[in-house]
Each structure stands twice: as structure tokens, then as C-alpha cells.
């Protein structure tokens, strides 16, 4: 369930920060995010719901700083620095841990059409763990990795309700004998209510594959899992430079992962 939470947090940052839109030459986008995740039940290896014992739970608090800078009209560089605090209770045993997690550094190249209403971006990022060990709780996989993402964003002029469509797919690999190899996807629709307010609906998921088939009974070692996620986000433009997002998410379908829900608050600044 920890892996699910970290993946969702990274996807949220990439999604809310301009979706597939480029930052712009010489401009900078800064984002601060807080993500809370709670789970007291799991999906087993066959996708059936397994409730935890009374009083057992897993909570995670995720803070992240994300920055992107436009090198040119099409080329951006970005980095994400997360801090995670986890707490769990299992069979009356309480564990907690706080630490910096996986740092991401990469670049994004965007191709635009002549009407500037269709954008295709290609993102490549490296993953570096900023912590050591799995005691008392695992923050992530403790391994370097690579993430490659393709994002297509379209803002058709004939849309009845203004906004955009977004399709995104990612491949992620961790450099260990067990991997895992992961495919991530996100399908979203943004609705522009007025000049200041937005609503974004998303359906996202992850398929993680590994030779390590350990089940959720030991979530520290869980690398082979899948899930489907539903998200609803409300965004408000506070000023020319500041936009705030509030999101709720839930996991209705999964395999060998946690069934959870949570909320996210993101602030995005456009710096000149």
C-alpha cells in the first residue's frame, strides 16, 4: 500500500502542474503539495477485499516540493523532492517513520501543433532514494530507477464545456534483480467552470510486475500488484501566478495492494 501511495503522489504532481503543457522559455513553476492516505483493508492476490483486524491501519503523510523551469518553448527541466511520514498499527504493534523518499530529476520535451491546442510531451526522469533501510517501515524500494512518460493533452475549440482532455502513459523501472517494472496510466478531463474555477476528473492505475510475488501480508516486499484509481480535483485560480488544487481519491479495484482513500492539497506558483 505504501507503493500505491507514492505512485499516486508523483502522478498528481505531474498532472496538476500543467498536465502536458510546457512551462515556457525562462519561466519557472513551483509546486508545494500535501497528500494524506489512509487504509484499513487490502486487496488480496485475487483482487478480493481483506479487511484488517479491528484497530489496524496504515496512514501516510506526503509532503513534496516540485519545480520546473523552461529552457526553451519546448524543453523543460524538473525535479521533485518528497518527504514522507508513515504510521501503521498491526496486531497492537505501532510503527512510524519519517524520511525523505525518492527524488526525481528529469526533463520534458513538448511538441505542439500550429493552433497550440494539442500538446504531446515526452518526459524522462531518474529516480534516486534519499534514505536507507526498511526499518521500521519501508519508505519505497530503496533503489535507483528511471521513468519515461508520454502525455497527450488536447483543448478542442468545439468543446461544449471548455477545458482539456489528457491521456498519459508511463513506464518505470527500478534497477534491482526484482525490479519492479511498472506501467502507469492516467485519463483525465478538465472542465473550466469560469475564469477562476476548474474541475478535473481522472481515472488512473498502475500495473507492477516483479519476480517477487510476495503478498500484501508483507507490504514492505510487495512489488507485484495492480490497482485502479478514481480522482476528483477542484482547482481555483487565486491570481495570475497562484492556483490551488484540492483532490479526493479512492481505490475501488486492486490486486495485492491496499484499498484506501485520501486527499491532496496542491499549490502551484507561476514565477516570471
NUVO-507554 format. One record per residue (C-alpha): x, z, y. Coordinates in steps of 0.05 Angstrom, whole numbers, padded with zeros to 5 digits, always signed. Layout:
BEGIN
XZY/...
END
This chain:
BEGIN
+00000+00000+00000/+00060+00010+00046/+00079-00063+00036/+00009-00085+00055/+00011-00044+00119/+00079-00071+00142/+00059-00143+00129/-00005-00134+00168/+00032-00104+00227/+00082-00161+00231/+00026-00213+00226/-00012-00180+00281/+00047-00182+00329/+00060-00256+00316/-00015-00272+00322/-00033-00235+00386/+00030-00258+00422/+00006-00328+00440/-00014-00349+00369/+00022-00416+00364/+00032-00426+00439/+00103-00430+00467/+00125-00376+00517/+00151-00425+00568/+00221-00440+00595/+00253-00380+00628/+00193-00335+00614/+00190-00272+00573/+00134-00239+00534/+00139-00164+00518/+00091-00131+00469/+00081-00058+00450/+00037-00043+00390/+00009+00018+00353/-00021+00008+00284/-00056+00062+00243/-00071+00051+00169/-00109+00097+00121/-00121+00090+00046/-00151+00137-00006/-00162+00086-00061/-00126+00028-00095/-00139-00039-00128/-00110-00039-00199/-00073-00096-00232/-00140-00130-00249/-00170-00121-00179/-00215-00063-00196/-00222-00005-00147/-00189+00060-00169/-00207+00120-00126/-00153+00172-00113/-00163+00245-00131/-00201+00287-00081/-00155+00301-00022/-00103+00248-00039/-00089+00196+00014/-00036+00153+00047/-00030+00146+00123/+00018+00104+00164/+00032+00101+00238/+00068+00039+00261/+00099+00030+00330/+00132-00035+00348/+00168-00069+00406/+00165-00145+00405/+00199-00190+00455/+00200-00267+00460/+00238-00309+00510/+00231-00383+00526/+00297-00421+00522/+00261-00486+00537/+00190-00512+00539/+00191-00517+00463/+00243-00467+00439/+00233-00391+00439/+00274-00334+00411/+00240-00269+00389/+00255-00201+00360/+00214-00143+00333/+00236-00070+00328/+00188-00025+00288/+00185+00050+00277/+00142+00077+00221/+00117+00147+00206/+00085+00157+00137/+00048+00215+00106/+00018+00220+00036/-00015+00272-00008/-00015+00263-00083/-00033+00318-00133/-00027+00370-00078/+00044+00346-00061/+00052+00328+00012/+00107+00280+00034/+00124+00250+00101/+00178+00207+00132/+00193+00174+00198/+00245+00119+00208/+00259+00051+00238/+00237-00002+00189/+00253-00077+00183/+00280-00111+00245/+00262-00185+00254/+00303-00234+00296/+00288-00308+00298/+00268-00370+00337/+00206-00413+00344/+00203-00489+00357/+00137-00517+00381/+00112-00589+00381/+00056-00606+00430/+00010-00666+00437/+00003-00705+00503/-00061-00668+00521/-00029-00600+00510/-00087-00576+00468/-00054-00579+00399/+00008-00540+00381/+00049-00538+00317/+00104-00485+00315/+00158-00472+00265/+00187-00401+00262/+00249-00378+00225/+00268-00304+00225/+00317-00259+00190/+00297-00190+00164/+00345-00131+00166/+00327-00060+00143/+00346-00005+00192/+00340+00053+00143/+00370+00076+00077/+00339+00101+00012/+00268+00112-00012/+00265+00188-00008/+00217+00220+00003/+00178+00156+00017/+00198+00083+00019/+00194+00050+00088/+00200-00020+00059/+00241-00057+00006/+00309-00037+00034/+00335-00108+00031/+00351-00166+00078/+00305-00225+00077/+00282-00289+00111/+00214-00310+00138/+00193-00382+00151/+00126-00394+00186/+00085-00455+00205/+00030-00446+00256/-00022-00497+00279/-00064-00479+00340/-00117-00525+00369/-00161-00517+00431/-00212-00575+00424/-00243-00595+00490/-00312-00605+00459/-00317-00533+00431/-00385-00502+00448/-00352-00435+00459/-00282-00441+00489/-00223-00412+00452/-00178-00438+00397/-00171-00447+00322/-00108-00422+00287/-00080-00436+00218/-00016-00403+00196/+00024-00400+00132/+00089-00363+00118/+00140-00358+00062/+00181-00295+00058/+00238-00278+00010/+00278-00214+00001/+00349-00221-00025/+00347-00178-00086/+00343-00197-00160/+00270-00174-00160/+00253-00208-00094/+00196-00208-00079/+00175-00278-00058/+00113-00276-00014/+00064-00327+00014/+00024-00304+00074/-00034-00340+00108/-00079-00328+00168/-00141-00367+00190/-00167-00348+00259/-00218-00367+00312/-00214-00342+00383/-00276-00341+00427/-00269-00338+00503/-00328-00296+00528/-00308-00304+00601/-00245-00308+00643/-00224-00237+00623/-00251-00223+00553/-00236-00252+00484/-00258-00241+00413/-00215-00262+00353/-00239-00265+00281/-00188-00271+00225/-00183-00278+00151/-00113-00267+00124/-00078-00249+00060/-00014-00244+00020/+00008-00264-00050/+00071-00227-00070/+00107-00247-00134/+00164-00210-00169/+00192-00198-00239/+00180-00125-00224/+00108-00115-00247/+00104-00041-00233/+00033-00020-00216/+00006+00017-00155/+00015+00083-00194/+00085+00079-00165/+00074+00044-00098/+00148+00051-00080/+00164-00002-00132/+00102-00046-00121/+00126-00117-00108/+00076-00158-00148/+00009-00156-00112/-00042-00195-00071/-00097-00180-00022/-00148-00210+00026/-00157-00180+00095/-00212-00186+00148/-00197-00172+00221/-00237-00169+00285/-00200-00165+00351/-00224-00155+00422/-00177-00177+00478/-00183-00165+00553/-00141-00196+00607/-00126-00139+00655/-00085-00180+00704/-00044-00244+00708/+00012-00211+00670/-00023-00160+00624/-00071-00169+00565/-00095-00114+00519/-00119-00122+00447/-00159-00074+00403/-00166-00092+00330/-00200-00065+00268/-00183-00088+00197/-00206-00077+00126/-00183-00099+00056/-00244-00120+00014/-00205-00154-00042/-00137-00139-00073/-00095-00132-00135/-00043-00078-00147/-00046-00054-00075/-00081-00004-00031/-00152-00011-00006/-00150+00012+00065/-00174+00004+00136/-00144+00016+00203/-00139-00001+00276/-00089-00032+00323/-00075-00029+00397/-00030-00081+00428/-00008-00092+00500/+00023-00159+00519/+00061-00169+00584/+00080-00238+00612/+00144-00229+00651/+00163-00282+00702/
END
